[in-house]
């Protein structure tokens, strides 16, 4: 299940700050969990915390959106994100 409110995040200039999927070096966007911005890769079902309160759209989120985000994040695997300058590498499950 993919919630409809995943925010597309094609701007690779942010990848050095927010990271990218360590498997493929991309991200499908992010979701807001309170002030936390969780970035995801749908292909690899990975998630990583991109930062806190970087974007102000988290304030407009509804409770039902937050619930669907919680379900999504629960099913995804937390990884250490790839960042520009790092080697792409597989990371172990936590
Ligand atoms: Zn990926």
PDB file of the backbone (N, CA, C, O) and the ligand in Angstrom, with CONECT records:
HET     ZN  A 101       1
ATOM      1  N   UNK A   1       0.851  -1.190   0.000  1.00  0.00           N
ATOM      2  CA  UNK A   1       0.000   0.000   0.000  1.00  0.00           C
ATOM      3  C   UNK A   1       0.882   1.234   0.000  1.00  0.00           C
ATOM      4  O   UNK A   1       1.823   1.338   0.787  1.00  0.00           O
ATOM      5  N   UNK A   2       0.582   2.140  -0.863  1.00  0.00           N
ATOM      6  CA  UNK A   2       1.341   3.384  -0.931  1.00  0.00           C
ATOM      7  C   UNK A   2       0.394   4.545  -0.672  1.00  0.00           C
ATOM      8  O   UNK A   2      -0.569   4.728  -1.417  1.00  0.00           O
ATOM      9  N   UNK A   3       0.643   5.322   0.356  1.00  0.00           N
ATOM     10  CA  UNK A   3      -0.234   6.467   0.605  1.00  0.00           C
ATOM     11  C   UNK A   3      -0.111   7.500  -0.506  1.00  0.00           C
ATOM     12  O   UNK A   3       0.922   7.609  -1.167  1.00  0.00           O
ATOM     13  N   UNK A   4      -1.168   8.241  -0.692  1.00  0.00           N
ATOM     14  CA  UNK A   4      -1.207   9.190  -1.797  1.00  0.00           C
ATOM     15  C   UNK A   4      -0.402  10.440  -1.492  1.00  0.00           C
ATOM     16  O   UNK A   4      -0.156  11.253  -2.383  1.00  0.00           O
ATOM     17  N   UNK A   5       0.006  10.598  -0.254  1.00  0.00           N
ATOM     18  CA  UNK A   5       0.618  11.876   0.111  1.00  0.00           C
ATOM     19  C   UNK A   5       2.130  11.806   0.259  1.00  0.00           C
ATOM     20  O   UNK A   5       2.731  12.600   0.982  1.00  0.00           O
ATOM     21  N   UNK A   6       2.741  10.841  -0.438  1.00  0.00           N
ATOM     22  CA  UNK A   6       4.204  10.863  -0.528  1.00  0.00           C
ATOM     23  C   UNK A   6       4.581  12.041  -1.413  1.00  0.00           C
ATOM     24  O   UNK A   6       4.074  12.170  -2.528  1.00  0.00           O
ATOM     25  N   UNK A   7       5.446  12.878  -0.934  1.00  0.00           N
ATOM     26  CA  UNK A   7       5.790  14.092  -1.653  1.00  0.00           C
ATOM     27  C   UNK A   7       6.964  13.802  -2.586  1.00  0.00           C
ATOM     28  O   UNK A   7       8.035  13.407  -2.126  1.00  0.00           O
ATOM     29  N   UNK A   8       6.773  13.991  -3.879  1.00  0.00           N
ATOM     30  CA  UNK A   8       7.867  13.711  -4.813  1.00  0.00           C
ATOM     31  C   UNK A   8       9.084  14.559  -4.483  1.00  0.00           C
ATOM     32  O   UNK A   8       8.974  15.721  -4.092  1.00  0.00           O
ATOM     33  N   UNK A   9      10.233  13.949  -4.650  1.00  0.00           N
ATOM     34  CA  UNK A   9      11.435  14.656  -4.249  1.00  0.00           C
ATOM     35  C   UNK A   9      12.511  14.430  -5.294  1.00  0.00           C
ATOM     36  O   UNK A   9      13.511  13.762  -5.032  1.00  0.00           O
ATOM     37  N   UNK A  10      12.303  14.991  -6.481  1.00  0.00           N
ATOM     38  CA  UNK A  10      13.257  14.724  -7.570  1.00  0.00           C
ATOM     39  C   UNK A  10      14.506  15.574  -7.504  1.00  0.00           C
ATOM     40  O   UNK A  10      15.436  15.381  -8.287  1.00  0.00           O
ATOM     41  N   UNK A  11      14.535  16.500  -6.589  1.00  0.00           N
ATOM     42  CA  UNK A  11      15.635  17.467  -6.585  1.00  0.00           C
ATOM     43  C   UNK A  11      16.890  16.841  -5.997  1.00  0.00           C
ATOM     44  O   UNK A  11      17.064  16.774  -4.780  1.00  0.00           O
ATOM     45  N   UNK A  12      17.749  16.390  -6.883  1.00  0.00           N
ATOM     46  CA  UNK A  12      18.921  15.676  -6.397  1.00  0.00           C
ATOM     47  C   UNK A  12      19.910  16.606  -5.690  1.00  0.00           C
ATOM     48  O   UNK A  12      20.833  16.137  -5.024  1.00  0.00           O
ATOM     49  N   UNK A  13      19.727  17.888  -5.828  1.00  0.00           N
ATOM     50  CA  UNK A  13      20.652  18.784  -5.123  1.00  0.00           C
ATOM     51  C   UNK A  13      20.504  18.656  -3.610  1.00  0.00           C
ATOM     52  O   UNK A  13      21.385  19.058  -2.850  1.00  0.00           O
ATOM     53  N   UNK A  14      19.367  18.085  -3.185  1.00  0.00           N
ATOM     54  CA  UNK A  14      19.175  17.908  -1.750  1.00  0.00           C
ATOM     55  C   UNK A  14      19.733  16.586  -1.261  1.00  0.00           C
ATOM     56  O   UNK A  14      19.772  16.340  -0.055  1.00  0.00           O
ATOM     57  N   UNK A  15      20.162  15.738  -2.171  1.00  0.00           N
ATOM     58  CA  UNK A  15      20.543  14.395  -1.750  1.00  0.00           C
ATOM     59  C   UNK A  15      21.755  14.418  -0.832  1.00  0.00           C
ATOM     60  O   UNK A  15      21.931  13.514  -0.015  1.00  0.00           O
ATOM     61  N   UNK A  16      22.589  15.438  -0.960  1.00  0.00           N
ATOM     62  CA  UNK A  16      23.741  15.493  -0.059  1.00  0.00           C
ATOM     63  C   UNK A  16      23.296  15.805   1.362  1.00  0.00           C
ATOM     64  O   UNK A  16      23.965  15.439   2.328  1.00  0.00           O
ATOM     65  N   UNK A  17      22.174  16.475   1.478  1.00  0.00           N
ATOM     66  CA  UNK A  17      21.690  16.820   2.806  1.00  0.00           C
ATOM     67  C   UNK A  17      20.763  15.754   3.373  1.00  0.00           C
ATOM     68  O   UNK A  17      20.828  15.419   4.555  1.00  0.00           O
ATOM     69  N   UNK A  18      19.902  15.229   2.512  1.00  0.00           N
ATOM     70  CA  UNK A  18      18.866  14.327   2.997  1.00  0.00           C
ATOM     71  C   UNK A  18      19.155  12.863   2.715  1.00  0.00           C
ATOM     72  O   UNK A  18      18.486  11.993   3.273  1.00  0.00           O
ATOM     73  N   UNK A  19      20.133  12.563   1.864  1.00  0.00           N
ATOM     74  CA  UNK A  19      20.482  11.187   1.594  1.00  0.00           C
ATOM     75  C   UNK A  19      19.621  10.563   0.517  1.00  0.00           C
ATOM     76  O   UNK A  19      18.646  11.150   0.047  1.00  0.00           O
ATOM     77  N   UNK A  20      20.008   9.355   0.138  1.00  0.00           N
ATOM     78  CA  UNK A  20      19.291   8.603  -0.880  1.00  0.00           C
ATOM     79  C   UNK A  20      19.379   7.128  -0.532  1.00  0.00           C
ATOM     80  O   UNK A  20      20.151   6.723   0.337  1.00  0.00           O
ATOM     81  N   UNK A  21      18.568   6.327  -1.230  1.00  0.00           N
ATOM     82  CA  UNK A  21      18.547   4.886  -0.972  1.00  0.00           C
ATOM     83  C   UNK A  21      19.941   4.307  -1.182  1.00  0.00           C
ATOM     84  O   UNK A  21      20.545   4.531  -2.231  1.00  0.00           O
ATOM     85  N   UNK A  22      20.466   3.565  -0.201  1.00  0.00           N
ATOM     86  CA  UNK A  22      21.819   3.007  -0.355  1.00  0.00           C
ATOM     87  C   UNK A  22      21.878   1.901  -1.403  1.00  0.00           C
ATOM     88  O   UNK A  22      22.964   1.532  -1.850  1.00  0.00           O
ATOM     89  N   UNK A  23      20.727   1.370  -1.797  1.00  0.00           N
ATOM     90  CA  UNK A  23      20.708   0.297  -2.801  1.00  0.00           C
ATOM     91  C   UNK A  23      20.803   0.849  -4.214  1.00  0.00           C
ATOM     92  O   UNK A  23      21.448   0.251  -5.075  1.00  0.00           O
ATOM     93  N   UNK A  24      20.160   1.993  -4.457  1.00  0.00           N
ATOM     94  CA  UNK A  24      20.061   2.490  -5.831  1.00  0.00           C
ATOM     95  C   UNK A  24      20.430   3.964  -5.966  1.00  0.00           C
ATOM     96  O   UNK A  24      20.504   4.469  -7.086  1.00  0.00           O
ATOM     97  N   UNK A  25      20.664   4.669  -4.860  1.00  0.00           N
ATOM     98  CA  UNK A  25      21.091   6.056  -4.939  1.00  0.00           C
ATOM     99  C   UNK A  25      19.987   7.027  -5.295  1.00  0.00           C
ATOM    100  O   UNK A  25      20.254   8.165  -5.680  1.00  0.00           O
ATOM    101  N   UNK A  26      18.735   6.579  -5.169  1.00  0.00           N
ATOM    102  CA  UNK A  26      17.610   7.464  -5.488  1.00  0.00           C
ATOM    103  C   UNK A  26      16.646   7.520  -4.313  1.00  0.00           C
ATOM    104  O   UNK A  26      16.783   6.785  -3.335  1.00  0.00           O
ATOM    105  N   UNK A  27      15.681   8.399  -4.432  1.00  0.00           N
ATOM    106  CA  UNK A  27      14.582   8.423  -3.479  1.00  0.00           C
ATOM    107  C   UNK A  27      13.295   8.710  -4.220  1.00  0.00           C
ATOM    108  O   UNK A  27      13.282   9.437  -5.213  1.00  0.00           O
ATOM    109  N   UNK A  28      12.208   8.129  -3.725  1.00  0.00           N
ATOM    110  CA  UNK A  28      10.896   8.388  -4.324  1.00  0.00           C
ATOM    111  C   UNK A  28      10.200   9.570  -3.682  1.00  0.00           C
ATOM    112  O   UNK A  28       9.113   9.961  -4.107  1.00  0.00           O
ATOM    113  N   UNK A  29      10.814  10.138  -2.666  1.00  0.00           N
ATOM    114  CA  UNK A  29      10.177  11.262  -2.004  1.00  0.00           C
ATOM    115  C   UNK A  29      10.196  11.058  -0.507  1.00  0.00           C
ATOM    116  O   UNK A  29      10.896  10.188   0.012  1.00  0.00           O
ATOM    117  N   UNK A  30       9.429  11.860   0.167  1.00  0.00           N
ATOM    118  CA  UNK A  30       9.448  11.759   1.617  1.00  0.00           C
ATOM    119  C   UNK A  30       8.039  11.896   2.161  1.00  0.00           C
ATOM    120  O   UNK A  30       7.130  12.386   1.491  1.00  0.00           O
ATOM    121  N   UNK A  31       7.892  11.452   3.383  1.00  0.00           N
ATOM    122  CA  UNK A  31       6.647  11.639   4.110  1.00  0.00           C
ATOM    123  C   UNK A  31       6.986  12.341   5.414  1.00  0.00           C
ATOM    124  O   UNK A  31       8.113  12.269   5.904  1.00  0.00           O
ATOM    125  N   UNK A  32       6.009  13.007   5.955  1.00  0.00           N
ATOM    126  CA  UNK A  32       6.216  13.726   7.204  1.00  0.00           C
ATOM    127  C   UNK A  32       5.618  12.953   8.359  1.00  0.00           C
ATOM    128  O   UNK A  32       4.470  12.512   8.301  1.00  0.00           O
ATOM    129  N   UNK A  33       6.398  12.795   9.400  1.00  0.00           N
ATOM    130  CA  UNK A  33       5.912  12.172  10.626  1.00  0.00           C
ATOM    131  C   UNK A  33       6.157  13.208  11.724  1.00  0.00           C
ATOM    132  O   UNK A  33       7.237  13.272  12.310  1.00  0.00           O
ATOM    133  N   UNK A  34       5.144  14.003  11.981  1.00  0.00           N
ATOM    134  CA  UNK A  34       5.392  15.166  12.814  1.00  0.00           C
ATOM    135  C   UNK A  34       6.374  16.067  12.091  1.00  0.00           C
ATOM    136  O   UNK A  34       6.190  16.393  10.919  1.00  0.00           O
ATOM    137  N   UNK A  35       7.408  16.463  12.795  1.00  0.00           N
ATOM    138  CA  UNK A  35       8.428  17.312  12.172  1.00  0.00           C
ATOM    139  C   UNK A  35       9.495  16.505  11.460  1.00  0.00           C
ATOM    140  O   UNK A  35      10.401  17.068  10.845  1.00  0.00           O
ATOM    141  N   UNK A  36       9.389  15.174  11.545  1.00  0.00           N
ATOM    142  CA  UNK A  36      10.422  14.342  10.924  1.00  0.00           C
ATOM    143  C   UNK A  36      10.091  14.116   9.455  1.00  0.00           C
ATOM    144  O   UNK A  36       8.938  13.864   9.103  1.00  0.00           O
ATOM    145  N   UNK A  37      11.100  14.205   8.603  1.00  0.00           N
ATOM    146  CA  UNK A  37      10.939  13.914   7.189  1.00  0.00           C
ATOM    147  C   UNK A  37      11.602  12.573   6.912  1.00  0.00           C
ATOM    148  O   UNK A  37      12.824  12.436   6.972  1.00  0.00           O
ATOM    149  N   UNK A  38      10.757  11.578   6.603  1.00  0.00           N
ATOM    150  CA  UNK A  38      11.263  10.245   6.287  1.00  0.00           C
ATOM    151  C   UNK A  38      11.277  10.083   4.778  1.00  0.00           C
ATOM    152  O   UNK A  38      10.245  10.212   4.121  1.00  0.00           O
ATOM    153  N   UNK A  39      12.438   9.804   4.240  1.00  0.00           N
ATOM    154  CA  UNK A  39      12.579   9.566   2.815  1.00  0.00           C
ATOM    155  C   UNK A  39      12.446   8.074   2.558  1.00  0.00           C
ATOM    156  O   UNK A  39      12.822   7.247   3.388  1.00  0.00           O
ATOM    157  N   UNK A  40      11.903   7.747   1.387  1.00  0.00           N
ATOM    158  CA  UNK A  40      11.653   6.340   1.078  1.00  0.00           C
ATOM    159  C   UNK A  40      12.118   6.003  -0.331  1.00  0.00           C
ATOM    160  O   UNK A  40      12.230   6.869  -1.198  1.00  0.00           O
ATOM    161  N   UNK A  41      12.389   4.703  -0.533  1.00  0.00           N
ATOM    162  CA  UNK A  41      12.570   4.133  -1.866  1.00  0.00           C
ATOM    163  C   UNK A  41      11.577   2.999  -1.981  1.00  0.00           C
ATOM    164  O   UNK A  41      11.640   2.033  -1.221  1.00  0.00           O
ATOM    165  N   UNK A  42      10.648   3.113  -2.939  1.00  0.00           N
ATOM    166  CA  UNK A  42       9.614   2.076  -3.077  1.00  0.00           C
ATOM    167  C   UNK A  42      10.189   0.782  -3.625  1.00  0.00           C
ATOM    168  O   UNK A  42       9.749  -0.304  -3.250  1.00  0.00           O
ATOM    169  N   UNK A  43      11.173   0.893  -4.512  1.00  0.00           N
ATOM    170  CA  UNK A  43      11.734  -0.316  -5.118  1.00  0.00           C
ATOM    171  C   UNK A  43      12.342  -1.224  -4.061  1.00  0.00           C
ATOM    172  O   UNK A  43      12.196  -2.445  -4.126  1.00  0.00           O
ATOM    173  N   UNK A  44      13.014  -0.637  -3.099  1.00  0.00           N
ATOM    174  CA  UNK A  44      13.726  -1.431  -2.104  1.00  0.00           C
ATOM    175  C   UNK A  44      13.085  -1.378  -0.736  1.00  0.00           C
ATOM    176  O   UNK A  44      13.593  -1.963   0.221  1.00  0.00           O
ATOM    177  N   UNK A  45      11.963  -0.672  -0.641  1.00  0.00           N
ATOM    178  CA  UNK A  45      11.233  -0.560   0.618  1.00  0.00           C
ATOM    179  C   UNK A  45      12.162  -0.150   1.752  1.00  0.00           C
ATOM    180  O   UNK A  45      12.184  -0.753   2.825  1.00  0.00           O
ATOM    181  N   UNK A  46      12.918   0.888   1.475  1.00  0.00           N
ATOM    182  CA  UNK A  46      13.823   1.419   2.487  1.00  0.00           C
ATOM    183  C   UNK A  46      13.331   2.784   2.945  1.00  0.00           C
ATOM    184  O   UNK A  46      12.603   3.476   2.233  1.00  0.00           O
ATOM    185  N   UNK A  47      13.736   3.143   4.121  1.00  0.00           N
ATOM    186  CA  UNK A  47      13.386   4.452   4.676  1.00  0.00           C
ATOM    187  C   UNK A  47      14.564   4.966   5.484  1.00  0.00           C
ATOM    188  O   UNK A  47      15.346   4.198   6.044  1.00  0.00           O
ATOM    189  N   UNK A  48      14.665   6.262   5.527  1.00  0.00           N
ATOM    190  CA  UNK A  48      15.701   6.870   6.362  1.00  0.00           C
ATOM    191  C   UNK A  48      15.232   8.263   6.750  1.00  0.00           C
ATOM    192  O   UNK A  48      14.475   8.917   6.034  1.00  0.00           O
ATOM    193  N   UNK A  49      15.700   8.681   7.887  1.00  0.00           N
ATOM    194  CA  UNK A  49      15.307   9.990   8.392  1.00  0.00           C
ATOM    195  C   UNK A  49      16.147  11.065   7.706  1.00  0.00           C
ATOM    196  O   UNK A  49      17.371  11.095   7.840  1.00  0.00           O
ATOM    197  N   UNK A  50      15.475  11.938   6.975  1.00  0.00           N
ATOM    198  CA  UNK A  50      16.198  12.951   6.209  1.00  0.00           C
ATOM    199  C   UNK A  50      16.493  14.191   7.014  1.00  0.00           C
ATOM    200  O   UNK A  50      17.469  14.893   6.748  1.00  0.00           O
ATOM    201  N   UNK A  51      15.665  14.465   7.988  1.00  0.00           N
ATOM    202  CA  UNK A  51      15.914  15.649   8.791  1.00  0.00           C
ATOM    203  C   UNK A  51      14.663  16.064   9.536  1.00  0.00           C
ATOM    204  O   UNK A  51      13.602  15.451   9.417  1.00  0.00           O
ATOM    205  N   UNK A  52      14.822  17.113  10.300  1.00  0.00           N
ATOM    206  CA  UNK A  52      13.730  17.628  11.114  1.00  0.00           C
ATOM    207  C   UNK A  52      13.349  19.029  10.656  1.00  0.00           C
ATOM    208  O   UNK A  52      14.203  19.906  10.528  1.00  0.00           O
ATOM    209  N   UNK A  53      12.089  19.222  10.418  1.00  0.00           N
ATOM    210  CA  UNK A  53      11.559  20.570  10.221  1.00  0.00           C
ATOM    211  C   UNK A  53      12.283  21.332   9.106  1.00  0.00           C
ATOM    212  O   UNK A  53      12.487  22.542   9.198  1.00  0.00           O
ATOM    213  N   UNK A  54      12.663  20.610   8.062  1.00  0.00           N
ATOM    214  CA  UNK A  54      13.311  21.260   6.919  1.00  0.00           C
ATOM    215  C   UNK A  54      12.283  21.891   5.994  1.00  0.00           C
ATOM    216  O   UNK A  54      12.543  22.909   5.353  1.00  0.00           O
ATOM    217  N   UNK A  55      11.107  21.265   5.937  1.00  0.00           N
ATOM    218  CA  UNK A  55      10.047  21.722   5.048  1.00  0.00           C
ATOM    219  C   UNK A  55       8.818  21.986   5.914  1.00  0.00           C
ATOM    220  O   UNK A  55       8.522  21.228   6.837  1.00  0.00           O
ATOM    221  N   UNK A  56       8.120  23.053   5.609  1.00  0.00           N
ATOM    222  CA  UNK A  56       7.043  23.422   6.539  1.00  0.00           C
ATOM    223  C   UNK A  56       5.719  22.745   6.222  1.00  0.00           C
ATOM    224  O   UNK A  56       4.728  23.001   6.905  1.00  0.00           O
ATOM    225  N   UNK A  57       5.673  21.869   5.186  1.00  0.00           N
ATOM    226  CA  UNK A  57       4.383  21.268   4.830  1.00  0.00           C
ATOM    227  C   UNK A  57       3.900  20.219   5.820  1.00  0.00           C
ATOM    228  O   UNK A  57       2.758  19.768   5.725  1.00  0.00           O
ATOM    229  N   UNK A  58       4.747  19.819   6.775  1.00  0.00           N
ATOM    230  CA  UNK A  58       4.278  18.842   7.758  1.00  0.00           C
ATOM    231  C   UNK A  58       3.108  19.385   8.575  1.00  0.00           C
ATOM    232  O   UNK A  58       2.324  18.609   9.122  1.00  0.00           O
ATOM    233  N   UNK A  59       2.985  20.688   8.659  1.00  0.00           N
ATOM    234  CA  UNK A  59       1.928  21.269   9.489  1.00  0.00           C
ATOM    235  C   UNK A  59       0.547  21.112   8.892  1.00  0.00           C
ATOM    236  O   UNK A  59      -0.452  21.253   9.597  1.00  0.00           O
ATOM    237  N   UNK A  60       0.472  20.818   7.584  1.00  0.00           N
ATOM    238  CA  UNK A  60      -0.810  20.724   6.905  1.00  0.00           C
ATOM    239  C   UNK A  60      -1.354  19.300   6.840  1.00  0.00           C
ATOM    240  O   UNK A  60      -2.376  19.060   6.197  1.00  0.00           O
ATOM    241  N   UNK A  61      -0.697  18.371   7.486  1.00  0.00           N
ATOM    242  CA  UNK A  61      -1.059  16.979   7.344  1.00  0.00           C
ATOM    243  C   UNK A  61      -2.226  16.597   8.242  1.00  0.00           C
ATOM    244  O   UNK A  61      -2.328  17.053   9.381  1.00  0.00           O
ATOM    245  N   UNK A  62      -3.107  15.751   7.707  1.00  0.00           N
ATOM    246  CA  UNK A  62      -4.253  15.320   8.490  1.00  0.00           C
ATOM    247  C   UNK A  62      -3.908  14.079   9.305  1.00  0.00           C
ATOM    248  O   UNK A  62      -2.889  13.425   9.080  1.00  0.00           O
ATOM    249  N   UNK A  63      -4.787  13.776  10.257  1.00  0.00           N
ATOM    250  CA  UNK A  63      -4.563  12.598  11.100  1.00  0.00           C
ATOM    251  C   UNK A  63      -4.592  11.327  10.262  1.00  0.00           C
ATOM    252  O   UNK A  63      -3.769  10.437  10.476  1.00  0.00           O
ATOM    253  N   UNK A  64      -5.527  11.219   9.307  1.00  0.00           N
ATOM    254  CA  UNK A  64      -5.599   9.990   8.514  1.00  0.00           C
ATOM    255  C   UNK A  64      -4.375   9.849   7.620  1.00  0.00           C
ATOM    256  O   UNK A  64      -3.920   8.734   7.362  1.00  0.00           O
ATOM    257  N   UNK A  65      -3.849  10.953   7.153  1.00  0.00           N
ATOM    258  CA  UNK A  65      -2.608  10.875   6.377  1.00  0.00           C
ATOM    259  C   UNK A  65      -1.476  10.355   7.247  1.00  0.00           C
ATOM    260  O   UNK A  65      -0.676   9.524   6.817  1.00  0.00           O
ATOM    261  N   UNK A  66      -1.418  10.851   8.470  1.00  0.00           N
ATOM    262  CA  UNK A  66      -0.367  10.398   9.370  1.00  0.00           C
ATOM    263  C   UNK A  66      -0.501   8.913   9.656  1.00  0.00           C
ATOM    264  O   UNK A  66       0.505   8.213   9.771  1.00  0.00           O
ATOM    265  N   UNK A  67      -1.736   8.417   9.773  1.00  0.00           N
ATOM    266  CA  UNK A  67      -1.934   6.986  10.021  1.00  0.00           C
ATOM    267  C   UNK A  67      -1.430   6.150   8.856  1.00  0.00           C
ATOM    268  O   UNK A  67      -0.778   5.125   9.059  1.00  0.00           O
ATOM    269  N   UNK A  68      -1.729   6.583   7.637  1.00  0.00           N
ATOM    270  CA  UNK A  68      -1.265   5.805   6.482  1.00  0.00           C
ATOM    271  C   UNK A  68       0.248   5.870   6.371  1.00  0.00           C
ATOM    272  O   UNK A  68       0.882   4.915   5.923  1.00  0.00           O
ATOM    273  N   UNK A  69       0.823   6.981   6.773  1.00  0.00           N
ATOM    274  CA  UNK A  69       2.282   7.103   6.766  1.00  0.00           C
ATOM    275  C   UNK A  69       2.897   6.155   7.793  1.00  0.00           C
ATOM    276  O   UNK A  69       3.913   5.511   7.530  1.00  0.00           O
ATOM    277  N   UNK A  70       2.274   6.079   8.956  1.00  0.00           N
ATOM    278  CA  UNK A  70       2.775   5.150   9.971  1.00  0.00           C
ATOM    279  C   UNK A  70       2.774   3.719   9.451  1.00  0.00           C
ATOM    280  O   UNK A  70       3.721   2.969   9.684  1.00  0.00           O
ATOM    281  N   UNK A  71       1.701   3.339   8.741  1.00  0.00           N
ATOM    282  CA  UNK A  71       1.631   1.989   8.192  1.00  0.00           C
ATOM    283  C   UNK A  71       2.734   1.767   7.172  1.00  0.00           C
ATOM    284  O   UNK A  71       3.387   0.723   7.165  1.00  0.00           O
ATOM    285  N   UNK A  72       2.936   2.749   6.319  1.00  0.00           N
ATOM    286  CA  UNK A  72       3.983   2.641   5.303  1.00  0.00           C
ATOM    287  C   UNK A  72       5.347   2.468   5.957  1.00  0.00           C
ATOM    288  O   UNK A  72       6.101   1.559   5.610  1.00  0.00           O
ATOM    289  N   UNK A  73       5.654   3.340   6.901  1.00  0.00           N
ATOM    290  CA  UNK A  73       6.981   3.314   7.502  1.00  0.00           C
ATOM    291  C   UNK A  73       7.207   2.035   8.287  1.00  0.00           C
ATOM    292  O   UNK A  73       8.328   1.531   8.358  1.00  0.00           O
ATOM    293  N   UNK A  74       6.131   1.505   8.881  1.00  0.00           N
ATOM    294  CA  UNK A  74       6.266   0.254   9.624  1.00  0.00           C
ATOM    295  C   UNK A  74       6.699  -0.885   8.722  1.00  0.00           C
ATOM    296  O   UNK A  74       7.407  -1.791   9.161  1.00  0.00           O
ATOM    297  N   UNK A  75       6.276  -0.849   7.454  1.00  0.00           N
ATOM    298  CA  UNK A  75       6.564  -1.957   6.548  1.00  0.00           C
ATOM    299  C   UNK A  75       7.899  -1.773   5.838  1.00  0.00           C
ATOM    300  O   UNK A  75       8.363  -2.680   5.147  1.00  0.00           O
ATOM    301  N   UNK A  76       8.509  -0.629   5.999  1.00  0.00           N
ATOM    302  CA  UNK A  76       9.777  -0.363   5.320  1.00  0.00           C
ATOM    303  C   UNK A  76      10.941  -0.597   6.266  1.00  0.00           C
ATOM    304  O   UNK A  76      10.792  -0.558   7.488  1.00  0.00           O
ATOM    305  N   UNK A  77      12.087  -0.839   5.684  1.00  0.00           N
ATOM    306  CA  UNK A  77      13.297  -1.150   6.429  1.00  0.00           C
ATOM    307  C   UNK A  77      14.116   0.121   6.600  1.00  0.00           C
ATOM    308  O   UNK A  77      14.389   0.832   5.633  1.00  0.00           O
ATOM    309  N   UNK A  78      14.500   0.396   7.822  1.00  0.00           N
ATOM    310  CA  UNK A  78      15.323   1.581   8.063  1.00  0.00           C
ATOM    311  C   UNK A  78      16.764   1.303   7.657  1.00  0.00           C
ATOM    312  O   UNK A  78      17.340   0.282   8.033  1.00  0.00           O
ATOM    313  N   UNK A  79      17.332   2.207   6.896  1.00  0.00           N
ATOM    314  CA  UNK A  79      18.699   2.033   6.407  1.00  0.00           C
ATOM    315  C   UNK A  79      19.497   3.297   6.669  1.00  0.00           C
ATOM    316  O   UNK A  79      18.944   4.362   6.944  1.00  0.00           O
ATOM    317  N   UNK A  80      20.804   3.153   6.578  1.00  0.00           N
ATOM    318  CA  UNK A  80      21.663   4.325   6.556  1.00  0.00           C
ATOM    319  C   UNK A  80      21.651   4.862   5.135  1.00  0.00           C
ATOM    320  O   UNK A  80      21.981   4.129   4.202  1.00  0.00           O
ATOM    321  N   UNK A  81      21.284   6.109   4.947  1.00  0.00           N
ATOM    322  CA  UNK A  81      21.153   6.625   3.585  1.00  0.00           C
ATOM    323  C   UNK A  81      22.499   6.811   2.906  1.00  0.00           C
ATOM    324  O   UNK A  81      23.523   7.076   3.534  1.00  0.00           O
ATOM    325  N   UNK A  82      22.442   6.658   1.593  1.00  0.00           N
ATOM    326  CA  UNK A  82      23.581   7.043   0.766  1.00  0.00           C
ATOM    327  C   UNK A  82      23.671   8.563   0.729  1.00  0.00           C
ATOM    328  O   UNK A  82      22.660   9.249   0.583  1.00  0.00           O
ATOM    329  N   UNK A  83      24.859   9.070   0.859  1.00  0.00           N
ATOM    330  CA  UNK A  83      25.065  10.501   0.710  1.00  0.00           C
ATOM    331  C   UNK A  83      26.148  10.739  -0.313  1.00  0.00           C
ATOM    332  O   UNK A  83      27.045   9.916  -0.492  1.00  0.00           O
ATOM    333  N   UNK A  84      26.057  11.865  -0.979  1.00  0.00           N
ATOM    334  CA  UNK A  84      27.046  12.189  -2.001  1.00  0.00           C
ATOM    335  C   UNK A  84      28.431  12.154  -1.372  1.00  0.00           C
ATOM    336  O   UNK A  84      28.658  12.735  -0.311  1.00  0.00           O
ATOM    337  N   UNK A  85      29.344  11.473  -2.031  1.00  0.00           N
ATOM    338  CA  UNK A  85      30.693  11.350  -1.504  1.00  0.00           C
ATOM    339  C   UNK A  85      30.927  10.018  -0.820  1.00  0.00           C
ATOM    340  O   UNK A  85      32.073   9.637  -0.581  1.00  0.00           O
ATOM    341  N   UNK A  86      29.849   9.302  -0.498  1.00  0.00           N
ATOM    342  CA  UNK A  86      29.990   7.976   0.096  1.00  0.00           C
ATOM    343  C   UNK A  86      29.898   6.917  -0.992  1.00  0.00           C
ATOM    344  O   UNK A  86      29.366   7.166  -2.074  1.00  0.00           O
ATOM    345  N   UNK A  87      30.413   5.752  -0.700  1.00  0.00           N
ATOM    346  CA  UNK A  87      30.235   4.628  -1.595  1.00  0.00           C
ATOM    347  C   UNK A  87      28.809   4.106  -1.432  1.00  0.00           C
ATOM    348  O   UNK A  87      28.265   4.072  -0.329  1.00  0.00           O
ATOM    349  N   UNK A  88      28.215   3.699  -2.562  1.00  0.00           N
ATOM    350  CA  UNK A  88      26.972   2.951  -2.449  1.00  0.00           C
ATOM    351  C   UNK A  88      27.306   1.596  -1.860  1.00  0.00           C
ATOM    352  O   UNK A  88      28.240   0.928  -2.304  1.00  0.00           O
ATOM    353  N   UNK A  89      26.544   1.196  -0.865  1.00  0.00           N
ATOM    354  CA  UNK A  89      26.822  -0.107  -0.274  1.00  0.00           C
ATOM    355  C   UNK A  89      25.559  -0.675   0.320  1.00  0.00           C
ATOM    356  O   UNK A  89      24.631   0.043   0.693  1.00  0.00           O
ATOM    357  N   UNK A  90      25.555  -1.967   0.394  1.00  0.00           N
ATOM    358  CA  UNK A  90      24.429  -2.636   1.038  1.00  0.00           C
ATOM    359  C   UNK A  90      24.597  -2.493   2.550  1.00  0.00           C
ATOM    360  O   UNK A  90      25.709  -2.542   3.075  1.00  0.00           O
ATOM    361  N   UNK A  91      23.498  -2.322   3.220  1.00  0.00           N
ATOM    362  CA  UNK A  91      23.562  -2.213   4.671  1.00  0.00           C
ATOM    363  C   UNK A  91      22.760  -3.359   5.266  1.00  0.00           C
ATOM    364  O   UNK A  91      21.809  -3.849   4.658  1.00  0.00           O
ATOM    365  N   UNK A  92      23.144  -3.766   6.427  1.00  0.00           N
ATOM    366  CA  UNK A  92      22.503  -4.916   7.029  1.00  0.00           C
ATOM    367  C   UNK A  92      21.179  -4.513   7.656  1.00  0.00           C
ATOM    368  O   UNK A  92      20.947  -3.351   7.990  1.00  0.00           O
ATOM    369  N   UNK A  93      20.335  -5.497   7.802  1.00  0.00           N
ATOM    370  CA  UNK A  93      19.065  -5.261   8.484  1.00  0.00           C
ATOM    371  C   UNK A  93      19.312  -4.939   9.939  1.00  0.00           C
ATOM    372  O   UNK A  93      20.266  -5.418  10.553  1.00  0.00           O
ATOM    373  N   UNK A  94      18.440  -4.124  10.471  1.00  0.00           N
ATOM    374  CA  UNK A  94      18.559  -3.844  11.888  1.00  0.00           C
ATOM    375  C   UNK A  94      17.749  -4.864  12.666  1.00  0.00           C
ATOM    376  O   UNK A  94      17.709  -4.813  13.896  1.00  0.00           O
TER     377      UNK A  94
HETATM  378 ZN    ZN A 101      16.351   1.955  -3.787  1.00  0.00          ZN
END
